[in-house]
Amino acid sequence: MILDYLASMTTISSKDCIYLPFTIAAFAIMRVMITNHVLKPLSLLIEEKNRFKFVHRGFDCLHYITSTILGTAAFSQRPYGHCSFWFVGCADYIKCTGDTVICSVFEKVYYLYFASYYLSDVFWIWTTKDVVMLVMHHIVSITMLVSCLFVARHMVGFCVMILSDWVDIFLYSGKVTNYLGYKKLSDLLMVCFATAFFYFRIFGCSLILKAVLTTHLEQPHHQWLWFAAKSAFVGLCCCNLIWEYQIIMALKRIFFNNDKIHDTRSDRADGKVQKN
């Protein structure tokens, strides 16, 4: 019964924006509850220098696990589901669906969950070192997602959402296992992160962006918003290229300078930036 309802078709329009303040508030409250009453007590079991990082990156890890499961399940029921891992033939689904987005209930739930995290994360973005890049990334991501919904070309935004989740699940799992002392598992997850980043965020996003820029389909309404969506997508790809460069430089140090595998985007701990 529930699965049938989630698979049923619905719409997303500007009228649904009224739900966002409530979902953002609910997500923020959930984050405070989990970090203060679950992750903080658990952090007492690990080294003191890693406790702050464990609490905040631990929540990010839980979020991306949940978001990846939601997104994968939502996409698996749709004809463009393969575009979340295989990017050939995705141009056929870029077209405008009409005055509003036509999608499954599951996709709508996934969108609200994803957007609520990004929009509420502004209150916690200070917990990371790479604040400027993350702010830029969040701005272009939200701009692209919102614009794609208004122009009723949701497949583009939804694909980028799931591609991001599939990468970040390895990144934050690697961070958390490192804080817990499972170094070998953390190293493996970080290698998976580097591989997934190139495949999904560089290769995959580039192919989808190419399809967006070269497939000339009529946009019957909000033409300027479609231009904004494409521009934001280009900006997002630029952010990904900067991070890919950082990953390549880190790999170079590991293979040629015997550096250890570690997170170059370190977190703030007790108000200070840790170098490693």
Phi and psi in degrees as GROMACS dihedral restraints (atoms count N, CA, C in turn):
[ dihedral_restraints ]
;  ai    aj    ak    al  type     phi  dphi    fc
    3     4     5     6     1   -65.9    20    10
    4     5     6     7     1   -43.0    20    10
    6     7     8     9     1   -63.9    20    10
    7     8     9    10     1   -38.1    20    10
    9    10    11    12     1   -64.5    20    10
   10    11    12    13     1   -39.1    20    10
   12    13    14    15     1   -66.7    20    10
   13    14    15    16     1   -43.7    20    10
   15    16    17    18     1   -63.7    20    10
   16    17    18    19     1   -31.0    20    10
   18    19    20    21     1   -82.4    20    10
   19    20    21    22     1   -13.1    20    10
   21    22    23    24     1   -69.3    20    10
   22    23    24    25     1   158.6    20    10
   24    25    26    27     1   -89.0    20    10
   25    26    27    28     1   146.3    20    10
   27    28    29    30     1  -147.1    20    10
   28    29    30    31     1  -170.7    20    10
   30    31    32    33     1  -130.4    20    10
   31    32    33    34     1   158.9    20    10
   33    34    35    36     1  -127.0    20    10
   34    35    36    37     1   126.2    20    10
   36    37    38    39     1  -137.0    20    10
   37    38    39    40     1  -179.5    20    10
   39    40    41    42     1   -61.3    20    10
   40    41    42    43     1   -24.6    20    10
   42    43    44    45     1   -64.8    20    10
   43    44    45    46     1   -25.8    20    10
   45    46    47    48     1   -74.9    20    10
   46    47    48    49     1   -10.1    20    10
   48    49    50    51     1   -62.1    20    10
   49    50    51    52     1   -21.0    20    10
   51    52    53    54     1   -63.9    20    10
   52    53    54    55     1   -23.7    20    10
   54    55    56    57     1   -78.4    20    10
   55    56    57    58     1   -24.9    20    10
   57    58    59    60     1   -59.7    20    10
   58    59    60    61     1   -44.3    20    10
   60    61    62    63     1   -57.4    20    10
   61    62    63    64     1   -35.7    20    10
   63    64    65    66     1   -74.1    20    10
   64    65    66    67     1   -41.5    20    10
   66    67    68    69     1   -70.0    20    10
   67    68    69    70     1   -35.2    20    10
   69    70    71    72     1   -65.2    20    10
   70    71    72    73     1   -45.1    20    10
   72    73    74    75     1   -63.0    20    10
   73    74    75    76     1   -43.2    20    10
   75    76    77    78     1   -63.1    20    10
   76    77    78    79     1   -41.1    20    10
   78    79    80    81     1   -65.6    20    10
   79    80    81    82     1   -43.0    20    10
   81    82    83    84     1   -63.0    20    10
   82    83    84    85     1   -41.9    20    10
   84    85    86    87     1   -63.4    20    10
   85    86    87    88     1   -43.5    20    10
   87    88    89    90     1   -60.0    20    10
   88    89    90    91     1   -41.0    20    10
   90    91    92    93     1   -64.0    20    10
   91    92    93    94     1   -43.7    20    10
   93    94    95    96     1   -61.9    20    10
   94    95    96    97     1   -44.0    20    10
   96    97    98    99     1   -63.0    20    10
   97    98    99   100     1   -45.9    20    10
   99   100   101   102     1   -68.3    20    10
  100   101   102   103     1   -43.9    20    10
  102   103   104   105     1   -67.2    20    10
  103   104   105   106     1   -40.3    20    10
  105   106   107   108     1   -81.6    20    10
  106   107   108   109     1   -34.9    20    10
  108   109   110   111     1  -109.0    20    10
  109   110   111   112     1    -7.4    20    10
  111   112   113   114     1  -121.8    20    10
  112   113   114   115     1   -56.4    20    10
  114   115   116   117     1   -76.0    20    10
  115   116   117   118     1   -37.3    20    10
  117   118   119   120     1   -63.4    20    10
  118   119   120   121     1   -46.8    20    10
  120   121   122   123     1   -60.2    20    10
  121   122   123   124     1   -38.8    20    10
  123   124   125   126     1   -66.8    20    10
  124   125   126   127     1   -31.6    20    10
  126   127   128   129     1   -65.8    20    10
  127   128   129   130     1   -18.8    20    10
  129   130   131   132     1   -67.8    20    10
  130   131   132   133     1   -14.1    20    10
  132   133   134   135     1   -86.2    20    10
  133   134   135   136     1    -7.2    20    10
  135   136   137   138     1  -117.2    20    10
  136   137   138   139     1   177.7    20    10
  138   139   140   141     1   -58.6    20    10
  139   140   141   142     1   142.9    20    10
  141   142   143   144     1   -60.6    20    10
  142   143   144   145     1   -36.9    20    10
  144   145   146   147     1   -66.4    20    10
  145   146   147   148     1   -18.9    20    10
  147   148   149   150     1  -102.9    20    10
  148   149   150   151     1    -1.2    20    10
  150   151   152   153     1   -65.9    20    10
  151   152   153   154     1   -47.2    20    10
  153   154   155   156     1   -59.6    20    10
  154   155   156   157     1   -45.7    20    10
  156   157   158   159     1   -65.9    20    10
  157   158   159   160     1   -39.6    20    10
  159   160   161   162     1   -61.6    20    10
  160   161   162   163     1   -41.5    20    10
  162   163   164   165     1   -62.2    20    10
  163   164   165   166     1   -50.7    20    10
  165   166   167   168     1   -79.8    20    10
  166   167   168   169     1   -41.0    20    10
  168   169   170   171     1   -75.6    20    10
  169   170   171   172     1   -24.3    20    10
  171   172   173   174     1   -64.4    20    10
  172   173   174   175     1   -40.6    20    10
  174   175   176   177     1   -65.8    20    10
  175   176   177   178     1   -42.7    20    10
  177   178   179   180     1   -57.0    20    10
  178   179   180   181     1   -40.3    20    10
  180   181   182   183     1   -62.5    20    10
  181   182   183   184     1   -46.6    20    10
  183   184   185   186     1   -61.1    20    10
  184   185   186   187     1   -40.9    20    10
  186   187   188   189     1   -61.5    20    10
  187   188   189   190     1   -48.8    20    10
  189   190   191   192     1   -70.0    20    10
  190   191   192   193     1   -30.2    20    10
  192   193   194   195     1   -63.1    20    10
  193   194   195   196     1   -48.6    20    10
  195   196   197   198     1   -63.1    20    10
  196   197   198   199     1   -45.7    20    10
  198   199   200   201     1   -65.0    20    10
  199   200   201   202     1   -39.4    20    10
  201   202   203   204     1   -64.9    20    10
  202   203   204   205     1   -41.5    20    10
  204   205   206   207     1   -63.7    20    10
  205   206   207   208     1   -46.1    20    10
  207   208   209   210     1   -60.4    20    10
  208   209   210   211     1   -48.8    20    10
  210   211   212   213     1   -64.8    20    10
  211   212   213   214     1   -43.0    20    10
  213   214   215   216     1   -64.6    20    10
  214   215   216   217     1   -42.5    20    10
  216   217   218   219     1   -64.9    20    10
  217   218   219   220     1   -40.7    20    10
  219   220   221   222     1   -66.1    20    10
  220   221   222   223     1   -42.7    20    10
  222   223   224   225     1   -71.3    20    10
  223   224   225   226     1   -31.0    20    10
  225   226   227   228     1   -62.9    20    10
  226   227   228   229     1   -20.5    20    10
  228   229   230   231     1   -93.7    20    10
  229   230   231   232     1    -1.9    20    10
  231   232   233   234     1  -108.6    20    10
  232   233   234   235     1   153.0    20    10
  234   235   236   237     1   -63.4    20    10
  235   236   237   238     1   -22.9    20    10
  237   238   239   240     1   -99.2    20    10
  238   239   240   241     1    20.9    20    10
  240   241   242   243     1   -58.8    20    10
  241   242   243   244     1   -32.2    20    10
  243   244   245   246     1   -66.6    20    10
  244   245   246   247     1   -17.9    20    10
  246   247   248   249     1   -70.2    20    10
  247   248   249   250     1    -7.2    20    10
  249   250   251   252     1   -84.2    20    10
  250   251   252   253     1    -9.6    20    10
  252   253   254   255     1  -144.8    20    10
  253   254   255   256     1   -20.7    20    10
  255   256   257   258     1  -131.7    20    10
  256   257   258   259     1   120.9    20    10
  258   259   260   261     1  -102.2    20    10
  259   260   261   262     1     8.2    20    10
  261   262   263   264     1   -81.5    20    10
  262   263   264   265     1   134.4    20    10
  264   265   266   267     1    81.9    20    10
  265   266   267   268     1    10.4    20    10
  267   268   269   270     1   -78.1    20    10
  268   269   270   271     1   -19.0    20    10
  270   271   272   273     1   -61.4    20    10
  271   272   273   274     1   -25.0    20    10
  273   274   275   276     1   -65.9    20    10
  274   275   276   277     1   -19.2    20    10
  276   277   278   279     1  -108.4    20    10
  277   278   279   280     1     8.4    20    10
  279   280   281   282     1   -79.0    20    10
  280   281   282   283     1   -19.0    20    10
  282   283   284   285     1   -59.5    20    10
  283   284   285   286     1   155.5    20    10
  285   286   287   288     1   -66.9    20    10
  286   287   288   289     1   136.1    20    10
  288   289   290   291     1   -91.4    20    10
  289   290   291   292     1     3.8    20    10
  291   292   293   294     1   126.3    20    10
  292   293   294   295     1  -149.0    20    10
  294   295   296   297     1   -72.7    20    10
  295   296   297   298     1   -28.0    20    10
  297   298   299   300     1  -133.1    20    10
  298   299   300   301     1   164.8    20    10
  300   301   302   303     1   -72.8    20    10
  301   302   303   304     1   132.0    20    10
  303   304   305   306     1  -109.3    20    10
  304   305   306   307     1   114.8    20    10
  306   307   308   309     1  -149.3    20    10
  307   308   309   310     1   178.7    20    10
  309   310   311   312     1   -83.0    20    10
  310   311   312   313     1   160.8    20    10
  312   313   314   315     1   -60.7    20    10
  313   314   315   316     1   -38.5    20    10
  315   316   317   318     1   -58.9    20    10
  316   317   318   319     1   -43.2    20    10
  318   319   320   321     1   -64.2    20    10
  319   320   321   322     1   -37.8    20    10
  321   322   323   324     1   -65.6    20    10
  322   323   324   325     1   -41.9    20    10
  324   325   326   327     1   -61.9    20    10
  325   326   327   328     1   -43.9    20    10
  327   328   329   330     1   -61.3    20    10
  328   329   330   331     1   -43.3    20    10
  330   331   332   333     1   -62.0    20    10
  331   332   333   334     1   -47.2    20    10
  333   334   335   336     1   -62.5    20    10
  334   335   336   337     1   -39.2    20    10
  336   337   338   339     1   -65.9    20    10
  337   338   339   340     1   -47.3    20    10
  339   340   341   342     1   -62.4    20    10
  340   341   342   343     1   -48.1    20    10
  342   343   344   345     1   -64.6    20    10
  343   344   345   346     1   -37.6    20    10
  345   346   347   348     1   -63.8    20    10
  346   347   348   349     1   -37.6    20    10
  348   349   350   351     1   -65.0    20    10
  349   350   351   352     1   -50.4    20    10
  351   352   353   354     1   -63.7    20    10
  352   353   354   355     1   -40.8    20    10
  354   355   356   357     1   -75.7    20    10
  355   356   357   358     1   -29.7    20    10
  357   358   359   360     1   -85.5    20    10
  358   359   360   361     1   -19.3    20    10
  360   361   362   363     1   -64.7    20    10
  361   362   363   364     1   -15.3    20    10
  363   364   365   366     1   -58.3    20    10
  364   365   366   367     1   -28.2    20    10
  366   367   368   369     1   -80.2    20    10
  367   368   369   370     1   -12.2    20    10
  369   370   371   372     1  -119.7    20    10
  370   371   372   373     1     2.6    20    10
  372   373   374   375     1   -66.1    20    10
  373   374   375   376     1   -20.5    20    10
  375   376   377   378     1   -67.2    20    10
  376   377   378   379     1   -14.9    20    10
  378   379   380   381     1   -77.7    20    10
  379   380   381   382     1    -2.5    20    10
  381   382   383   384     1  -115.2    20    10
  382   383   384   385     1   162.6    20    10
  384   385   386   387     1   -81.0    20    10
  385   386   387   388     1   -38.1    20    10
  387   388   389   390     1   -86.6    20    10
  388   389   390   391     1    54.6    20    10
  390   391   392   393     1   -63.5    20    10
  391   392   393   394     1   -47.0    20    10
  393   394   395   396     1   -60.7    20    10
  394   395   396   397     1   -47.7    20    10
  396   397   398   399     1   -65.0    20    10
  397   398   399   400     1   -39.6    20    10
  399   400   401   402     1   -68.0    20    10
  400   401   402   403     1   -37.8    20    10
  402   403   404   405     1   -62.8    20    10
  403   404   405   406     1   -46.0    20    10
  405   406   407   408     1   -61.0    20    10
  406   407   408   409     1   -43.8    20    10
  408   409   410   411     1   -62.2    20    10
  409   410   411   412     1   -44.5    20    10
  411   412   413   414     1   -64.4    20    10
  412   413   414   415     1   -40.4    20    10
  414   415   416   417     1   -63.3    20    10
  415   416   417   418     1   -49.9    20    10
  417   418   419   420     1   -69.2    20    10
  418   419   420   421     1   -32.5    20    10
  420   421   422   423     1   -66.2    20    10
  421   422   423   424     1   -49.8    20    10
  423   424   425   426     1   -65.5    20    10
  424   425   426   427     1   -40.1    20    10
  426   427   428   429     1   -58.8    20    10
  427   428   429   430     1   -44.9    20    10
  429   430   431   432     1   -66.6    20    10
  430   431   432   433     1   -44.8    20    10
  432   433   434   435     1   -63.3    20    10
  433   434   435   436     1   -46.7    20    10
  435   436   437   438     1   -65.9    20    10
  436   437   438   439     1   -43.3    20    10
  438   439   440   441     1   -63.8    20    10
  439   440   441   442     1   -40.9    20    10
  441   442   443   444     1   -62.5    20    10
  442   443   444   445     1   -33.7    20    10
  444   445   446   447     1   -71.7    20    10
  445   446   447   448     1   -42.7    20    10
  447   448   449   450     1   -65.5    20    10
  448   449   450   451     1   -32.5    20    10
  450   451   452   453     1   -91.6    20    10
  451   452   453   454     1     3.8    20    10
  453   454   455   456     1    60.1    20    10
  454   455   456   457     1    41.6    20    10
  456   457   458   459     1  -124.9    20    10
  457   458   459   460     1    58.9    20    10
  459   460   461   462     1   -67.6    20    10
  460   461   462   463     1   -25.5    20    10
  462   463   464   465     1   -57.2    20    10
  463   464   465   466     1   -35.8    20    10
  465   466   467   468     1   -62.7    20    10
  466   467   468   469     1   -52.9    20    10
  468   469   470   471     1   -64.3    20    10
  469   470   471   472     1   -42.8    20    10
  471   472   473   474     1   -64.4    20    10
  472   473   474   475     1   -37.4    20    10
  474   475   476   477     1   -62.5    20    10
  475   476   477   478     1   -45.4    20    10
  477   478   479   480     1   -64.1    20    10
  478   479   480   481     1   -35.5    20    10
  480   481   482   483     1   -59.6    20    10
  481   482   483   484     1   -51.6    20    10
  483   484   485   486     1   -70.3    20    10
  484   485   486   487     1   -33.3    20    10
  486   487   488   489     1   -63.4    20    10
  487   488   489   490     1   -39.6    20    10
  489   490   491   492     1   -65.4    20    10
  490   491   492   493     1   -42.6    20    10
  492   493   494   495     1   -62.0    20    10
  493   494   495   496     1   -42.9    20    10
  495   496   497   498     1   -64.8    20    10
  496   497   498   499     1   -24.3    20    10
  498   499   500   501     1   -83.6    20    10
  499   500   501   502     1   -48.7    20    10
  501   502   503   504     1   -69.1    20    10
  502   503   504   505     1   -22.5    20    10
  504   505   506   507     1   -63.8    20    10
  505   506   507   508     1   -34.6    20    10
  507   508   509   510     1   -74.9    20    10
  508   509   510   511     1   -40.3    20    10
  510   511   512   513     1   -60.1    20    10
  511   512   513   514     1   -52.8    20    10
  513   514   515   516     1   -77.4    20    10
  514   515   516   517     1   -27.7    20    10
  516   517   518   519     1   -65.3    20    10
  517   518   519   520     1   -39.6    20    10
  519   520   521   522     1   -63.9    20    10
  520   521   522   523     1   -40.1    20    10
  522   523   524   525     1   -63.2    20    10
  523   524   525   526     1   -49.2    20    10
  525   526   527   528     1   -64.2    20    10
  526   527   528   529     1   -43.9    20    10
  528   529   530   531     1   -64.3    20    10
  529   530   531   532     1   -30.9    20    10
  531   532   533   534     1   -67.2    20    10
  532   533   534   535     1   -43.0    20    10
  534   535   536   537     1   -64.0    20    10
  535   536   537   538     1   -31.2    20    10
  537   538   539   540     1   -81.0    20    10
  538   539   540   541     1    -7.8    20    10
  540   541   542   543     1    96.1    20    10
  541   542   543   544     1     5.5    20    10
  543   544   545   546     1   -91.0    20    10
  544   545   546   547     1    76.9    20    10
  546   547   548   549     1   -64.8    20    10
  547   548   549   550     1   -45.0    20    10
  549   550   551   552     1   -64.4    20    10
  550   551   552   553     1   -42.2    20    10
  552   553   554   555     1   -64.9    20    10
  553   554   555   556     1   -39.8    20    10
  555   556   557   558     1   -62.2    20    10
  556   557   558   559     1   -42.9    20    10
  558   559   560   561     1   -60.5    20    10
  559   560   561   562     1   -42.8    20    10
  561   562   563   564     1   -62.9    20    10
  562   563   564   565     1   -43.7    20    10
  564   565   566   567     1   -66.5    20    10
  565   566   567   568     1   -35.6    20    10
  567   568   569   570     1   -68.7    20    10
  568   569   570   571     1   -35.3    20    10
  570   571   572   573     1   -65.7    20    10
  571   572   573   574     1   -41.8    20    10
  573   574   575   576     1   -62.1    20    10
  574   575   576   577     1   -38.4    20    10
  576   577   578   579     1   -61.3    20    10
  577   578   579   580     1   -47.4    20    10
  579   580   581   582     1   -61.5    20    10
  580   581   582   583     1   -40.9    20    10
  582   583   584   585     1   -67.1    20    10
  583   584   585   586     1   -46.7    20    10
  585   586   587   588     1   -64.7    20    10
  586   587   588   589     1   -36.0    20    10
  588   589   590   591     1   -61.1    20    10
  589   590   591   592     1   -46.0    20    10
  591   592   593   594     1   -65.3    20    10
  592   593   594   595     1   -45.2    20    10
  594   595   596   597     1   -69.1    20    10
  595   596   597   598     1   -48.2    20    10
  597   598   599   600     1   -83.7    20    10
  598   599   600   601     1   -50.8    20    10
  600   601   602   603     1   -85.7    20    10
  601   602   603   604     1   -26.5    20    10
  603   604   605   606     1   -97.3    20    10
  604   605   606   607     1   -61.0    20    10
  606   607   608   609     1   -68.1    20    10
  607   608   609   610     1   -52.3    20    10
  609   610   611   612     1   -64.6    20    10
  610   611   612   613     1   -50.4    20    10
  612   613   614   615     1   -63.1    20    10
  613   614   615   616     1   -34.4    20    10
  615   616   617   618     1   -65.2    20    10
  616   617   618   619     1   -40.9    20    10
  618   619   620   621     1   -66.8    20    10
  619   620   621   622     1   -40.6    20    10
  621   622   623   624     1   -67.2    20    10
  622   623   624   625     1   -41.1    20    10
  624   625   626   627     1   -62.7    20    10
  625   626   627   628     1   -41.0    20    10
  627   628   629   630     1   -59.6    20    10
  628   629   630   631     1   -43.1    20    10
  630   631   632   633     1   -64.5    20    10
  631   632   633   634     1   -39.1    20    10
  633   634   635   636     1   -63.8    20    10
  634   635   636   637     1   -42.1    20    10
  636   637   638   639     1   -80.6    20    10
  637   638   639   640     1   -23.9    20    10
  639   640   641   642     1  -106.0    20    10
  640   641   642   643     1   -13.7    20    10
  642   643   644   645     1   -91.1    20    10
  643   644   645   646     1   106.4    20    10
  645   646   647   648     1   -91.7    20    10
  646   647   648   649     1    86.9    20    10
  648   649   650   651     1  -106.4    20    10
  649   650   651   652     1   143.8    20    10
  651   652   653   654     1   -64.7    20    10
  652   653   654   655     1   134.5    20    10
  654   655   656   657     1  -107.0    20    10
  655   656   657   658     1   101.9    20    10
  657   658   659   660     1   -71.0    20    10
  658   659   660   661     1   -17.0    20    10
  660   661   662   663     1  -151.0    20    10
  661   662   663   664     1   159.6    20    10
  663   664   665   666     1    50.8    20    10
  664   665   666   667     1    50.5    20    10
  666   667   668   669     1   -59.8    20    10
  667   668   669   670     1   -38.1    20    10
  669   670   671   672     1   -68.1    20    10
  670   671   672   673     1   -30.8    20    10
  672   673   674   675     1   -71.9    20    10
  673   674   675   676     1   -33.9    20    10
  675   676   677   678     1   -65.2    20    10
  676   677   678   679     1   -37.9    20    10
  678   679   680   681     1   -64.3    20    10
  679   680   681   682     1   -40.4    20    10
  681   682   683   684     1   -64.0    20    10
  682   683   684   685     1   -39.6    20    10
  684   685   686   687     1   -63.0    20    10
  685   686   687   688     1   -44.7    20    10
  687   688   689   690     1   -65.7    20    10
  688   689   690   691     1   -39.5    20    10
  690   691   692   693     1   -65.4    20    10
  691   692   693   694     1   -42.0    20    10
  693   694   695   696     1   -65.3    20    10
  694   695   696   697     1   -36.3    20    10
  696   697   698   699     1   -62.7    20    10
  697   698   699   700     1   -41.9    20    10
  699   700   701   702     1   -61.3    20    10
  700   701   702   703     1   -43.7    20    10
  702   703   704   705     1   -61.4    20    10
  703   704   705   706     1   -39.5    20    10
  705   706   707   708     1   -63.6    20    10
  706   707   708   709     1   -42.2    20    10
  708   709   710   711     1   -64.4    20    10
  709   710   711   712     1   -33.9    20    10
  711   712   713   714     1   -65.5    20    10
  712   713   714   715     1   -41.5    20    10
  714   715   716   717     1   -59.7    20    10
  715   716   717   718     1   -43.5    20    10
  717   718   719   720     1   -62.8    20    10
  718   719   720   721     1   -38.8    20    10
  720   721   722   723     1   -65.8    20    10
  721   722   723   724     1   -37.7    20    10
  723   724   725   726     1   -63.7    20    10
  724   725   726   727     1   -45.3    20    10
  726   727   728   729     1   -66.2    20    10
  727   728   729   730     1   -36.4    20    10
  729   730   731   732     1   -63.5    20    10
  730   731   732   733     1   -39.0    20    10
  732   733   734   735     1   -61.1    20    10
  733   734   735   736     1   -42.6    20    10
  735   736   737   738     1   -63.3    20    10
  736   737   738   739     1   -38.6    20    10
  738   739   740   741     1   -64.9    20    10
  739   740   741   742     1   -44.1    20    10
  741   742   743   744     1   -62.5    20    10
  742   743   744   745     1   -41.9    20    10
  744   745   746   747     1   -64.4    20    10
  745   746   747   748     1   -37.6    20    10
  747   748   749   750     1   -66.0    20    10
  748   749   750   751     1   -41.9    20    10
  750   751   752   753     1   -64.2    20    10
  751   752   753   754     1   -37.2    20    10
  753   754   755   756     1   -61.5    20    10
  754   755   756   757     1   -43.2    20    10
  756   757   758   759     1   -65.8    20    10
  757   758   759   760     1   -35.2    20    10
  759   760   761   762     1   -67.3    20    10
  760   761   762   763     1   -45.9    20    10
  762   763   764   765     1   -81.2    20    10
  763   764   765   766     1   -30.8    20    10
  765   766   767   768     1  -108.6    20    10
  766   767   768   769     1   -21.2    20    10
  768   769   770   771     1  -117.6    20    10
  769   770   771   772     1     9.4    20    10
  771   772   773   774     1    57.9    20    10
  772   773   774   775     1    30.7    20    10
  774   775   776   777     1   -72.9    20    10
  775   776   777   778     1   155.0    20    10
  777   778   779   780     1   -84.5    20    10
  778   779   780   781     1   152.2    20    10
  780   781   782   783     1   -67.7    20    10
  781   782   783   784     1   122.9    20    10
  783   784   785   786     1  -153.9    20    10
  784   785   786   787     1   167.5    20    10
  786   787   788   789     1   -82.8    20    10
  787   788   789   790     1   113.8    20    10
  789   790   791   792     1   -75.6    20    10
  790   791   792   793     1   -17.6    20    10
  792   793   794   795     1   -97.5    20    10
  793   794   795   796     1    68.4    20    10
  795   796   797   798     1   -67.2    20    10
  796   797   798   799     1   162.4    20    10
  798   799   800   801     1   -99.7    20    10
  799   800   801   802     1   163.4    20    10
  801   802   803   804     1   -81.7    20    10
  802   803   804   805     1   138.5    20    10
  804   805   806   807     1  -128.7    20    10
  805   806   807   808     1   122.2    20    10
  807   808   809   810     1    53.8    20    10
  808   809   810   811     1    34.7    20    10
  810   811   812   813     1    84.6    20    10
  811   812   813   814     1    -0.7    20    10
  813   814   815   816     1  -118.3    20    10
  814   815   816   817     1   150.7    20    10
  816   817   818   819     1   -87.7    20    10
  817   818   819   820     1   124.8    20    10
  819   820   821   822     1   -88.5    20    10
  820   821   822   823     1   134.6    20    10
  822   823   824   825     1   -75.6    20    10
  823   824   825   826     1   -28.3    20    10
